[in-house]
Amino acid sequence: MKRPRWRNVAVIFTCLMQDIFAAKVKLFKSAAESAAQDNILSLLGSQDTVGRSKPETSAMEDVILNLAQEAKAQRQKPGVANDSGNISDFVTDLSSTIDGMLQDLLAAAVAANDTCTAGFQNLTSCPEAQAHTVYYPPGFDGDFTPLRNAHTSCRQEIASVHQEAQDCERIRSSAINTEQQALLTFNQLNKFESPTECIANTGNQELYLKTMRDQFRAKRIAWWDAYWALGNASARVTQWACSEKTLAYFNKLAECNQAQLNLETMACDVHAHIAEGCNTTATCHDNAWNNYVAAVTSAKTTIEDLKYQYRALKRMQCLIEAFKAADMDAAIDACISQIHSTAPVESSCVSAFTGQKPNWIVPDVCTQGYSAILSPNDPNFNSTEYVPAGLQASPCYAACCKRDVYTWVLHAKTFASRSMYVSEEHFFYDMDRAKTVCESLTSTQCMGVYDKWCDGIGDEDPLYLVSGSVTPSDLSASGTGSCVVEMVLGGATTTTTTLPAHNCTWQVNVSRSQNPTEVWKTWTVHNQGFDDIFQFTTCSTEGKDGTDCQATTPNGVRVMTNRAGQGLHTGVCCNQFTNAVIGSQKLSCDGFLNKYQQRPSTYVATTKLLSESVVSRADAESRCLQLGSLCWGLLDDSCDNENFRMVAGQLLDEDNDLLASQVSCTYKKLPVT
């Protein structure tokens, strides 16, 4: 609050007194009178021009009081007792000055009370809350039933899909074993060496011919039996091609994982909004109360000063008026003894202050927590959300989860037989991809990855997932340098992390709650993971934006983070307005754009294709982008935008291996330029 102009009027008032007194100097003409006048002028000129309010007012009051006493003394001297005409002009000028000072003082009292009152009214400016208030994300009503049902039904359905795939694999494995045995039998019979029993060790030619006939008849029968047995065994292997059932299982698994991610992401959002809402409400109330107390304290100090000054000004006003009284001496004595009331400068706001903080309603969720669903980052989340329903969930990939990273232990010179594979039909040429799929299956279904040459590549022989029922003790010793990398939850002695190491550039579209469906800003974010998630989960007071917002919002500015919780961009201030990510897409990864150029009428031989089967173009493009240089592009065998296959980047010679075709077409993944 600015200092009222009456706070620095001591000098002005003193100068005015000097001018008026000099103009009225004819009142005191004798040498003795001149000496008295000099004393008064010396007193008027000695006032501190930069003193505080009380000293200033006290000095002015002393000037008037001394003036009154001097005037009283002069009137008692011969020759000046009846010279009251000249004093009337003098007191009139002084009265107008004091009146102006009183008006300024009363205005200052009103301003101090208004400031205090504004602080009191601000106590009700915080968002109103009730005991049952829950700070849900925009658009969510607190009902987790649809999300839970979608996840539960998917997990329940996947059991039968998985069983079908496993049954098919068991039957196919048995059929392959039968085929191998039949092939061995056939190969043993498919040798026409001269039988020793046909050697003519006697001269009986009839016996020799008969023996030869019987021998070759038995061979013929056995050969045809083995031939048909091999054919039937091969037909049975062909009949039990399990790729579709295996692919159906993995598609169903991806669907369930997405349903789980939807549930856990919403749970994360709810807990984040509740934490922010409770903190914002409490901070708002605390700030409002502290501001109110500060306003009361400031107003009280000001009012106390004004009371002192008001009494002094009223005394001065009384003394000046006494100069005009018929009995000036009596009037001056009355003014000196009078005690003036300070009621006009009292503050109703300061008087009403009790120091008792209001009992604001604190929502139950802020004191008791949110019980409808735990935070996915809570160690008891799985046991309360999934175990009671008998669900086998995947690890949490929601943004708020500080999940334990799977680590990998190398078992060198070990071998996993085909019967230990999760599936013979599903194999990989990239170790990172194999590990990612193994993690998604969890340790109950995947023990690790079998690498025949232990080179982590799988160029010559692919990598296979090892079933979760297999333990390290079940593995056999390898004489060819094979190895198995075991997936272990948590730390281990010899480990490598499998967090995505991709370097991807994303484009992220962000909205504001004022227009939740419209793009507010579009950001390009570099050096992010392939499967990153972007959302607004926290506030910060750091940086220029945080400091700027803190001027009006204690919590600072909203921050967009990635899956790892790294701050990337700032949004709006952390007040009643919010931000949301309404769309994101990968622009490039590991030096390749998320764009594909069609090569019409071209074909790639099967030997140049990756074994993974992908149906939709979107899935194929995403998977090829994830594989980096291991994937050259895509093959659409009928060029009908369906049933895509991925072309191996390390096997394809673009100048020689793109063959002419009447019906097929290929799509080359474009590099970043």
C-alpha positions as CSV (number, residue, x, y, z in Angstrom):
1,M,0.0,0.0,0.0
2,K,1.4,3.4,-0.9
3,R,2.2,5.8,1.8
4,P,-0.6,8.4,2.2
5,R,0.4,11.9,1.5
6,W,-0.2,12.9,5.1
7,R,2.7,10.6,6.2
8,N,5.3,13.0,4.8
9,V,3.6,16.4,5.5
10,A,5.7,17.3,8.6
11,V,8.0,19.4,6.5
12,I,5.2,20.9,4.4
13,F,3.2,21.7,7.5
14,T,6.3,23.2,9.1
15,C,7.1,25.4,6.1
16,L,3.5,26.5,6.0
17,M,3.7,27.4,9.7
18,Q,6.9,29.4,9.0
19,D,5.3,31.3,6.2
20,I,2.1,32.1,8.1
21,F,4.1,33.0,11.2
22,A,6.4,35.3,9.3
23,A,3.4,37.0,7.7
24,K,2.0,37.6,11.2
25,V,5.3,38.8,12.6
26,K,3.8,42.1,13.4
27,L,2.1,40.4,16.2
28,F,5.3,40.4,18.2
29,K,7.5,43.5,17.7
30,S,9.6,43.9,20.8
31,A,13.1,42.5,21.2
32,A,11.9,40.0,23.7
33,E,9.1,39.0,21.4
34,S,11.6,38.6,18.5
35,A,13.6,36.2,20.7
36,A,10.5,34.2,21.4
37,Q,9.6,34.1,17.7
38,D,13.1,32.9,16.9
39,N,12.6,30.0,19.3
40,I,9.4,28.9,17.6
41,L,10.9,29.2,14.1
42,S,13.9,27.2,15.3
43,L,11.5,24.5,16.6
44,L,9.5,24.5,13.4
45,G,12.7,24.1,11.3
46,S,14.2,21.3,13.3
47,Q,11.7,18.6,12.5
48,D,13.0,15.3,10.9
49,T,11.9,15.2,7.3
50,V,12.3,11.4,7.0
51,G,11.0,10.3,10.4
52,R,8.4,7.6,11.0
53,S,4.7,8.4,11.2
54,K,4.5,8.7,15.0
55,P,7.6,11.0,15.3
56,E,6.2,13.1,12.4
57,T,2.9,13.5,14.0
58,S,4.3,14.1,17.4
59,A,6.6,16.8,16.0
60,M,3.6,18.6,14.3
61,E,1.6,18.3,17.5
62,D,4.6,19.8,19.5
63,V,4.8,22.7,17.0
64,I,1.1,23.5,17.5
65,L,1.3,23.1,21.2
66,N,4.3,25.3,21.5
67,L,2.7,27.8,19.3
68,A,-0.4,27.9,21.5
69,Q,1.6,28.2,24.6
70,E,3.7,31.0,23.1
71,A,0.6,32.8,21.9
72,K,-0.9,32.4,25.4
73,A,2.3,33.9,26.9
74,Q,2.4,36.8,24.4
75,R,-1.2,37.6,25.1
76,Q,-0.3,38.1,28.7
77,K,2.2,40.8,27.8
78,P,1.2,44.5,27.6
79,G,0.2,45.7,24.2
80,V,-0.8,42.4,22.6
81,A,-3.7,41.1,24.6
82,N,-6.4,42.5,22.4
83,D,-4.6,41.9,19.1
84,S,-6.8,38.9,18.1
85,G,-7.8,40.1,14.7
86,N,-4.5,39.2,13.1
87,I,-4.6,35.6,14.6
88,S,-7.9,34.7,12.9
89,D,-6.5,34.7,9.4
90,F,-3.6,32.6,10.7
91,V,-5.8,29.9,12.2
92,T,-8.0,29.8,9.2
93,D,-5.1,28.8,7.0
94,L,-4.0,26.2,9.5
95,S,-7.5,24.7,9.9
96,S,-7.8,23.9,6.1
97,T,-4.4,22.2,6.2
98,I,-5.3,20.0,9.2
99,D,-8.7,19.2,7.6
100,G,-7.0,17.9,4.5
101,M,-4.6,15.8,6.6
102,L,-7.6,14.3,8.4
103,Q,-9.3,13.4,5.1
104,D,-6.2,11.6,3.9
105,L,-5.9,9.8,7.2
106,L,-9.5,8.5,7.1
107,A,-9.0,7.4,3.5
108,A,-5.9,5.5,4.5
109,A,-7.9,3.7,7.3
110,V,-10.6,2.7,4.7
111,A,-7.9,1.4,2.4
112,A,-6.3,-0.7,5.2
113,N,-9.7,-2.1,6.1
114,D,-10.5,-2.9,2.4
115,T,-7.2,-4.8,2.1
116,C,-8.0,-6.8,5.2
117,T,-11.5,-7.5,3.9
118,A,-10.2,-8.6,0.5
119,G,-8.0,-11.2,2.3
120,F,-11.0,-12.4,4.3
121,Q,-13.1,-12.7,1.1
122,N,-10.3,-14.7,-0.6
123,L,-10.8,-17.5,2.0
124,T,-13.7,-18.6,-0.1
125,S,-11.9,-18.4,-3.5
126,C,-10.6,-22.0,-3.4
127,P,-12.4,-24.8,-5.4
128,E,-15.3,-26.0,-3.3
129,A,-15.1,-29.6,-2.2
130,Q,-17.4,-32.0,-0.3
131,A,-16.5,-35.0,1.8
132,H,-17.4,-37.3,-1.1
133,T,-15.5,-35.3,-3.7
134,V,-13.1,-37.4,-5.8
135,Y,-10.8,-35.7,-8.3
136,Y,-11.3,-37.9,-11.4
137,P,-9.7,-37.3,-14.8
138,P,-11.9,-35.4,-17.3
139,G,-14.4,-37.7,-18.9
140,F,-14.1,-40.5,-16.3
141,D,-16.9,-41.1,-13.8
142,G,-15.1,-43.5,-11.5
143,D,-16.6,-46.7,-12.9
144,F,-13.9,-49.3,-13.6
145,T,-16.3,-52.0,-14.4
146,P,-16.1,-51.8,-18.2
147,L,-12.3,-51.8,-18.2
148,R,-12.2,-54.7,-15.7
149,N,-14.7,-56.7,-17.7
150,A,-12.8,-56.2,-20.9
151,H,-9.6,-57.4,-19.3
152,T,-11.2,-60.3,-17.4
153,S,-13.1,-61.7,-20.3
154,C,-10.0,-61.5,-22.5
155,R,-7.9,-63.3,-20.0
156,Q,-10.6,-66.0,-19.6
157,E,-10.8,-66.5,-23.3
158,I,-7.1,-66.7,-23.9
159,A,-6.9,-69.8,-21.8
160,S,-8.8,-71.9,-24.4
161,V,-6.9,-70.2,-27.3
162,H,-3.6,-71.0,-25.6
163,Q,-4.7,-74.6,-24.9
164,E,-5.6,-75.1,-28.6
165,A,-2.2,-73.8,-29.7
166,Q,-0.5,-76.0,-27.1
167,D,-2.5,-79.1,-28.1
168,C,-1.8,-78.4,-31.7
169,E,2.0,-78.1,-30.9
170,R,2.0,-81.4,-29.0
171,I,0.2,-83.3,-31.7
172,R,2.4,-81.7,-34.4
173,S,5.5,-82.5,-32.3
174,S,4.4,-86.1,-32.0
175,A,3.7,-86.2,-35.7
176,I,7.1,-84.9,-36.5
177,N,8.7,-87.5,-34.3
178,T,6.7,-90.2,-36.1
179,E,7.7,-88.8,-39.4
180,Q,11.3,-88.8,-38.4
181,Q,11.1,-92.4,-37.3
182,A,9.2,-93.4,-40.5
183,L,11.9,-91.6,-42.6
184,L,14.7,-93.4,-40.8
185,T,12.9,-96.8,-41.4
186,F,12.4,-95.9,-45.0
187,N,16.0,-94.9,-45.5
188,Q,17.2,-98.1,-44.0
189,L,15.0,-100.1,-46.3
190,N,15.9,-98.0,-49.3
191,K,19.2,-99.8,-49.8
192,F,19.5,-102.8,-52.2
193,E,22.7,-104.5,-51.2
194,S,23.2,-108.1,-52.0
195,P,21.9,-110.2,-49.1
196,T,24.3,-112.6,-47.6
197,E,21.6,-115.3,-47.4
198,C,21.5,-115.3,-51.2
199,I,25.1,-116.3,-51.5
200,A,25.2,-119.7,-53.3
201,N,27.3,-121.7,-51.0
202,T,25.9,-124.9,-52.5
203,G,25.4,-126.0,-56.0
204,N,21.6,-126.0,-55.5
205,Q,20.4,-123.3,-57.9
206,E,16.7,-123.9,-57.2
207,L,17.3,-123.1,-53.5
208,Y,19.3,-120.0,-54.4
209,L,16.5,-118.6,-56.6
210,K,13.8,-119.4,-54.1
211,T,15.8,-117.7,-51.4
212,M,16.3,-114.6,-53.6
213,R,12.6,-114.5,-54.4
214,D,11.5,-114.7,-50.8
215,Q,14.1,-112.1,-49.8
216,F,13.0,-109.5,-52.4
217,R,9.4,-110.2,-51.8
218,A,9.8,-109.4,-48.1
219,K,11.9,-106.3,-49.0
220,R,9.2,-105.1,-51.4
221,I,6.4,-105.5,-48.8
222,A,8.5,-103.8,-46.1
223,W,9.5,-101.0,-48.5
224,W,6.0,-100.2,-49.5
225,D,4.8,-100.4,-45.9
226,A,7.5,-97.9,-44.9
227,Y,6.7,-95.7,-47.9
228,W,3.0,-95.4,-47.1
229,A,3.9,-95.0,-43.4
230,L,6.2,-92.1,-44.2
231,G,3.6,-90.5,-46.5
232,N,0.9,-90.8,-43.9
233,A,3.3,-89.4,-41.2
234,S,4.1,-86.4,-43.5
235,A,0.5,-85.8,-44.3
236,R,-0.2,-85.7,-40.6
237,V,2.5,-83.2,-40.0
238,T,1.1,-81.0,-42.8
239,Q,-2.4,-81.4,-41.4
240,W,-1.3,-80.1,-38.0
241,A,0.2,-76.8,-39.2
242,C,-0.2,-74.8,-36.1
243,S,0.9,-71.3,-37.3
244,E,-2.7,-70.0,-37.4
245,K,-3.5,-71.2,-33.9
246,T,-0.2,-69.9,-32.6
247,L,-0.7,-66.5,-34.3
248,A,-4.3,-66.4,-32.9
249,Y,-2.8,-66.9,-29.4
250,F,-0.3,-64.2,-29.7
251,N,-2.9,-61.8,-31.2
252,K,-5.2,-62.6,-28.3
253,L,-2.3,-62.1,-25.9
254,A,-1.7,-58.6,-27.4
255,E,-5.4,-57.9,-27.1
256,C,-5.4,-58.8,-23.4
257,N,-2.2,-56.8,-22.7
258,Q,-3.9,-53.8,-24.3
259,A,-7.0,-54.3,-22.2
260,Q,-4.7,-54.6,-19.1
261,L,-2.8,-51.4,-20.1
262,N,-6.1,-49.5,-20.5
263,L,-7.2,-50.5,-17.0
264,E,-3.9,-49.7,-15.4
265,T,-3.4,-46.5,-17.3
266,M,-6.8,-45.2,-16.0
267,A,-5.9,-46.4,-12.5
268,C,-2.7,-44.4,-12.8
269,D,-4.5,-41.3,-14.1
270,V,-7.1,-41.5,-11.3
271,H,-4.4,-41.7,-8.5
272,A,-2.4,-38.9,-10.2
273,H,-5.4,-36.6,-10.4
274,I,-6.4,-37.3,-6.8
275,A,-2.9,-36.5,-5.6
276,E,-2.9,-33.3,-7.6
277,G,-6.4,-32.3,-6.6
278,C,-5.8,-32.9,-2.8
279,N,-2.5,-31.1,-3.0
280,T,-3.9,-28.2,-4.9
281,T,-6.9,-27.8,-2.6
282,A,-4.7,-28.0,0.6
283,T,-2.2,-25.5,-0.9
284,C,-4.9,-23.1,-2.0
285,H,-6.5,-23.1,1.5
286,D,-3.1,-22.7,3.2
287,N,-2.1,-19.8,0.9
288,A,-5.5,-18.1,1.4
289,W,-5.2,-18.3,5.1
290,N,-1.6,-17.1,5.2
291,N,-2.5,-14.2,2.9
292,Y,-5.5,-13.3,5.2
293,V,-3.3,-13.4,8.3
294,A,-0.7,-11.2,6.6
295,A,-3.4,-8.7,5.5
296,V,-4.8,-8.6,9.1
297,T,-1.3,-8.1,10.5
298,S,-0.5,-5.3,8.1
299,A,-3.9,-3.6,8.5
300,K,-3.6,-3.8,12.3
301,T,-0.1,-2.1,12.3
302,T,-1.4,0.6,9.9
303,I,-4.6,1.2,12.0
304,E,-2.6,1.5,15.2
305,D,-0.4,4.1,13.6
306,L,-3.5,5.9,12.3
307,K,-5.1,6.0,15.7
308,Y,-2.1,7.8,17.2
309,Q,-1.9,10.2,14.3
310,Y,-5.7,10.8,14.4
311,R,-5.5,11.8,18.1
312,A,-2.6,14.1,17.4
313,L,-4.4,15.7,14.4
314,K,-7.6,16.2,16.4
315,R,-5.6,17.8,19.2
316,M,-3.9,20.1,16.7
317,Q,-7.3,20.9,15.2
318,C,-8.7,21.7,18.6
319,L,-5.7,23.9,19.4
320,I,-6.0,25.8,16.2
321,E,-9.7,26.3,16.8
322,A,-8.8,27.6,20.3
323,F,-7.0,30.5,18.6
324,K,-10.5,31.7,17.5
325,A,-12.2,31.2,20.8
326,A,-13.3,34.2,22.9
327,D,-11.4,32.8,25.8
328,M,-8.4,31.4,24.0
329,D,-6.6,30.6,27.2
330,A,-9.4,28.4,28.5
331,A,-9.9,26.8,25.1
332,I,-6.2,25.9,24.9
333,D,-6.3,24.3,28.3
334,A,-9.4,22.3,27.4
335,C,-7.7,21.0,24.2
336,I,-4.6,19.9,26.1
337,S,-6.6,17.9,28.6
338,Q,-9.1,16.4,26.1
339,I,-8.8,12.7,25.0
340,H,-10.1,12.2,21.5
341,S,-11.9,8.9,20.4
342,T,-10.4,6.9,17.5
343,A,-13.6,5.3,16.4
344,P,-13.5,6.8,12.9
345,V,-10.3,5.0,12.2
346,E,-11.2,1.6,13.7
347,S,-11.1,-1.5,11.3
348,S,-14.1,-3.8,11.5
349,C,-12.0,-6.5,9.6
350,V,-9.1,-6.3,12.2
351,S,-11.6,-6.3,15.1
352,A,-13.4,-9.4,13.7
353,F,-10.2,-11.4,13.3
354,T,-10.1,-14.3,15.8
355,G,-7.0,-16.2,14.7
356,Q,-9.2,-19.3,14.2
357,K,-8.5,-21.1,10.9
358,P,-11.7,-22.0,9.0
359,N,-12.7,-25.7,9.1
360,W,-12.6,-26.3,5.3
361,I,-14.1,-29.6,4.1
362,V,-11.3,-32.0,3.2
363,P,-12.5,-34.8,0.8
364,D,-12.3,-38.2,2.4
365,V,-10.2,-39.4,-0.4
366,C,-7.4,-37.0,0.7
367,T,-7.3,-38.4,4.2
368,Q,-8.3,-42.0,3.7
369,G,-7.0,-42.7,0.2
370,Y,-8.7,-44.1,-2.8
371,S,-9.9,-47.7,-2.3
372,A,-11.8,-48.5,-5.5
373,I,-8.5,-49.6,-7.1
374,L,-4.9,-49.5,-5.9
375,S,-2.3,-47.7,-7.9
376,P,-0.7,-50.1,-10.3
377,N,2.6,-49.2,-8.8
378,D,1.5,-50.5,-5.4
379,P,3.2,-53.8,-4.6
380,N,-0.3,-55.3,-3.6
381,F,-1.9,-54.3,-6.9
382,N,-1.6,-57.7,-8.5
383,S,-2.7,-59.6,-5.4
384,T,-5.8,-57.4,-5.0
385,E,-6.8,-56.8,-8.6
386,Y,-5.9,-60.0,-10.5
387,V,-5.2,-62.9,-8.1
388,P,-8.8,-63.0,-6.6
389,A,-10.2,-63.3,-10.2
390,G,-7.7,-66.0,-11.1
391,L,-6.1,-63.9,-13.8
392,Q,-2.5,-64.3,-15.0
393,A,-1.6,-60.7,-15.9
394,S,1.5,-59.4,-17.7
395,P,3.9,-56.9,-16.0
396,C,2.6,-53.4,-15.7
397,Y,3.6,-51.1,-18.5
398,A,1.5,-48.1,-17.5
399,A,3.4,-44.9,-17.1
400,C,3.1,-44.7,-13.3
401,C,4.6,-48.2,-12.8
402,K,8.1,-48.3,-11.5
403,R,8.3,-51.9,-12.7
404,D,11.1,-54.3,-11.9
405,V,13.1,-54.7,-15.1
406,Y,13.6,-58.3,-16.3
407,T,17.2,-59.2,-16.5
408,W,18.8,-62.0,-18.4
409,V,21.2,-64.7,-17.1
410,L,23.4,-66.5,-19.6
411,H,23.6,-70.3,-19.4
412,A,26.6,-71.0,-21.7
413,K,27.0,-74.4,-23.5
414,T,23.5,-75.5,-22.9
415,F,20.9,-76.9,-25.2
416,A,17.1,-76.7,-25.2
417,S,15.3,-79.5,-27.2
418,R,12.4,-78.8,-29.5
419,S,10.0,-80.2,-26.9
420,M,11.0,-77.3,-24.6
421,Y,10.0,-74.6,-27.1
422,V,7.0,-72.4,-26.5
423,S,6.3,-72.9,-30.2
424,E,8.2,-74.3,-33.2
425,E,6.2,-72.1,-35.5
426,H,7.1,-68.9,-33.7
427,F,10.8,-68.0,-33.9
428,F,12.9,-64.9,-34.2
429,Y,16.0,-63.5,-36.0
430,D,16.4,-60.6,-33.5
431,M,17.3,-61.2,-29.8
432,D,15.7,-58.0,-28.6
433,R,12.4,-58.9,-30.2
434,A,12.5,-62.4,-28.7
435,K,13.2,-61.0,-25.3
436,T,10.3,-58.5,-25.6
437,V,7.9,-61.3,-26.5
438,C,9.2,-63.5,-23.7
439,E,8.6,-60.6,-21.2
440,S,5.1,-60.1,-22.5
441,L,4.4,-63.8,-21.9
442,T,5.8,-63.5,-18.3
443,S,7.9,-66.1,-16.6
444,T,5.0,-68.5,-16.2
445,Q,4.9,-69.1,-19.9
446,C,8.5,-68.2,-21.0
447,M,11.7,-69.3,-19.3
448,G,14.0,-67.6,-21.8
449,V,15.5,-67.7,-25.3
450,Y,17.5,-70.5,-26.9
451,D,20.3,-69.4,-29.2
452,K,21.9,-72.2,-31.2
453,W,25.1,-70.3,-32.0
454,C,25.0,-68.0,-28.9
455,D,25.6,-64.9,-31.1
456,G,22.3,-63.1,-30.3
457,I,21.5,-62.7,-34.0
458,G,19.8,-65.8,-35.4
459,D,21.0,-65.3,-38.9
460,E,21.7,-68.9,-39.8
461,D,19.4,-70.5,-37.2
462,P,16.5,-68.7,-35.6
463,L,16.0,-68.0,-31.9
464,Y,13.3,-69.9,-30.0
465,L,11.4,-69.1,-26.8
466,V,11.8,-71.7,-24.1
467,S,8.7,-72.8,-22.2
468,G,8.1,-71.4,-18.7
469,S,7.8,-75.0,-17.4
470,V,11.5,-75.5,-18.1
471,T,14.1,-74.9,-15.4
472,P,17.9,-74.4,-15.9
473,S,18.4,-77.9,-14.6
474,D,16.3,-79.4,-17.4
475,L,18.7,-78.0,-20.1
476,S,21.2,-80.4,-21.7
477,A,24.9,-79.9,-22.2
478,S,25.8,-78.5,-25.7
479,G,28.8,-79.5,-27.7
480,T,28.3,-76.9,-30.4
481,G,28.4,-73.7,-28.3
482,S,24.7,-73.2,-27.9
483,C,23.3,-71.2,-25.0
484,V,20.1,-70.3,-23.3
485,V,19.5,-66.8,-21.8
486,E,17.1,-67.1,-18.9
487,M,14.6,-64.3,-18.0
488,V,14.9,-63.4,-14.3
489,L,12.7,-60.8,-12.6
490,G,14.9,-58.4,-10.7
491,G,18.7,-58.4,-10.3
492,A,21.1,-61.2,-11.1
493,T,24.9,-61.6,-11.2
494,T,25.4,-61.7,-15.0
495,T,22.6,-59.7,-16.6
496,T,21.7,-57.4,-19.4
497,T,18.7,-55.1,-19.3
498,T,15.9,-55.5,-21.9
499,L,14.4,-52.0,-21.7
500,P,13.8,-50.8,-25.3
501,A,17.0,-49.3,-26.7
502,H,15.3,-47.9,-29.8
503,N,16.0,-44.2,-30.6
504,C,12.7,-43.0,-31.9
505,T,11.3,-39.6,-32.8
506,W,7.7,-39.0,-32.0
507,Q,5.1,-36.4,-32.9
508,V,2.8,-35.6,-30.0
509,N,-0.5,-33.6,-30.2
510,V,-1.7,-32.0,-27.0
511,S,-5.0,-30.3,-26.1
512,R,-6.2,-28.0,-23.3
513,S,-9.3,-28.6,-21.2
514,Q,-10.8,-25.4,-22.6
515,N,-11.0,-27.2,-26.0
516,P,-10.3,-30.9,-25.2
517,T,-10.7,-32.1,-28.8
518,E,-8.7,-29.5,-30.5
519,V,-4.9,-29.6,-30.9
520,W,-3.3,-26.9,-28.8
521,K,0.3,-27.7,-29.5
522,T,2.2,-30.2,-31.5
523,W,5.7,-31.3,-30.2
524,T,8.4,-33.3,-31.9
525,V,10.1,-35.4,-29.2
526,H,13.5,-37.1,-29.9
527,N,15.4,-40.0,-28.4
528,Q,12.4,-41.9,-27.1
529,G,11.6,-45.6,-26.9
530,F,9.7,-47.6,-29.5
531,D,6.7,-48.3,-27.1
532,D,6.8,-45.0,-25.2
533,I,3.8,-43.4,-23.6
534,F,3.3,-39.7,-23.2
535,Q,1.0,-38.1,-20.7
536,F,0.7,-35.3,-18.2
537,T,1.2,-36.8,-14.7
538,T,3.0,-34.1,-12.6
539,C,3.6,-30.4,-12.0
540,S,6.8,-28.6,-11.5
541,T,8.0,-25.2,-10.2
542,E,11.4,-25.5,-12.0
543,G,12.4,-23.5,-15.1
544,K,11.0,-20.3,-16.4
545,D,7.5,-21.7,-17.1
546,G,7.3,-23.2,-13.6
547,T,8.5,-19.9,-12.0
548,D,6.1,-17.8,-14.2
549,C,3.1,-20.1,-13.2
550,Q,4.1,-20.1,-9.6
551,A,3.3,-16.4,-9.4
552,T,-0.4,-17.4,-9.6
553,T,-0.4,-21.1,-9.0
554,P,1.7,-22.6,-6.2
555,N,2.2,-25.9,-7.9
556,G,3.8,-24.4,-11.0
557,V,3.3,-25.7,-14.5
558,R,2.0,-29.1,-15.9
559,V,4.7,-31.3,-17.4
560,M,4.4,-34.0,-20.1
561,T,6.5,-37.1,-19.3
562,N,7.4,-40.3,-21.0
563,R,7.0,-43.9,-19.7
564,A,10.2,-43.5,-17.6
565,G,8.9,-40.3,-16.0
566,Q,11.3,-38.0,-17.8
567,G,10.0,-34.5,-18.2
568,L,9.8,-33.5,-21.9
569,H,7.6,-30.4,-22.3
570,T,5.5,-28.0,-20.2
571,G,1.8,-27.3,-20.6
572,V,-0.6,-24.9,-18.8
573,C,-0.2,-23.8,-15.2
574,C,-1.4,-26.3,-12.6
575,N,-4.7,-24.7,-11.8
576,Q,-8.2,-25.6,-12.8
577,F,-7.1,-26.1,-16.4
578,T,-5.5,-29.3,-17.7
579,N,-3.6,-30.8,-20.7
580,A,-4.1,-34.1,-22.4
581,V,-2.2,-36.0,-25.1
582,I,-4.8,-36.6,-27.8
583,G,-2.5,-38.3,-30.3
584,S,1.0,-39.5,-30.9
585,Q,2.9,-41.2,-33.7
586,K,6.4,-42.4,-34.4
587,L,8.1,-40.4,-37.2
588,S,11.3,-42.4,-37.3
589,C,13.3,-45.0,-35.4
590,D,17.0,-45.9,-35.6
591,G,17.6,-44.0,-38.8
592,F,14.5,-45.1,-40.7
593,L,11.3,-43.1,-41.4
594,N,7.9,-44.5,-40.6
595,K,7.2,-44.3,-44.3
596,Y,7.3,-47.0,-47.1
597,Q,7.7,-46.5,-50.8
598,Q,5.9,-49.0,-53.1
599,R,7.9,-51.0,-55.6
600,P,5.1,-52.2,-58.0
601,S,5.4,-55.5,-59.9
602,T,8.3,-56.8,-57.7
603,Y,8.6,-60.0,-55.7
604,V,11.0,-61.4,-53.1
605,A,11.9,-65.1,-52.8
606,T,10.7,-66.8,-49.7
607,T,14.3,-67.4,-48.6
608,K,14.7,-63.6,-48.3
609,L,11.7,-63.2,-45.9
610,L,11.6,-63.0,-42.2
611,S,9.6,-65.9,-40.7
612,E,7.2,-63.8,-38.6
613,S,3.7,-63.7,-40.1
614,V,1.9,-60.3,-40.0
615,V,-1.6,-59.7,-41.4
616,S,-2.4,-56.0,-41.4
617,R,-0.3,-53.4,-43.1
618,A,-0.2,-51.2,-40.0
619,D,1.1,-54.0,-37.9
620,A,3.7,-55.0,-40.6
621,E,4.9,-51.4,-40.9
622,S,5.2,-51.0,-37.1
623,R,7.1,-54.3,-36.7
624,C,9.4,-53.5,-39.6
625,L,10.2,-50.1,-38.1
626,Q,11.0,-51.7,-34.8
627,L,13.4,-54.2,-36.4
628,G,15.5,-51.4,-37.8
629,S,18.1,-52.5,-40.3
630,L,17.0,-56.2,-39.9
631,C,13.9,-55.4,-42.0
632,W,14.3,-54.0,-45.5
633,G,10.6,-53.6,-46.0
634,L,7.4,-55.5,-46.8
635,L,6.1,-57.9,-49.4
636,D,2.4,-57.9,-50.4
637,D,2.2,-61.2,-52.3
638,S,-1.1,-60.3,-54.1
639,C,-0.7,-56.5,-53.9
640,D,-4.1,-56.4,-52.4
641,N,-3.1,-54.6,-49.1
642,E,-3.5,-57.8,-47.1
643,N,-1.3,-60.6,-45.7
644,F,2.0,-58.8,-45.6
645,R,5.4,-60.4,-45.0
646,M,8.6,-58.7,-43.9
647,V,11.7,-58.8,-46.0
648,A,15.0,-59.5,-44.2
649,G,17.4,-56.5,-44.4
650,Q,20.6,-58.5,-44.0
651,L,19.6,-61.1,-46.6
652,L,18.4,-58.9,-49.4
653,D,20.5,-57.5,-52.2
654,E,18.2,-54.9,-53.6
655,D,19.9,-54.8,-57.0
656,N,19.6,-58.5,-57.6
657,D,16.9,-60.0,-55.3
658,L,13.9,-57.9,-56.3
659,L,12.3,-60.1,-58.9
660,A,9.8,-59.2,-61.6
661,S,6.2,-60.1,-60.8
662,Q,2.8,-59.8,-62.4
663,V,0.8,-59.7,-59.2
664,S,3.1,-58.9,-56.3
665,C,4.5,-55.6,-55.0
666,T,7.0,-54.6,-52.3
667,Y,7.4,-51.6,-50.0
668,K,10.8,-50.3,-49.1
669,K,11.3,-48.7,-45.7
670,L,12.8,-45.2,-46.3
671,P,15.9,-44.0,-44.4
672,V,16.1,-40.7,-42.6
673,T,17.9,-38.2,-44.9
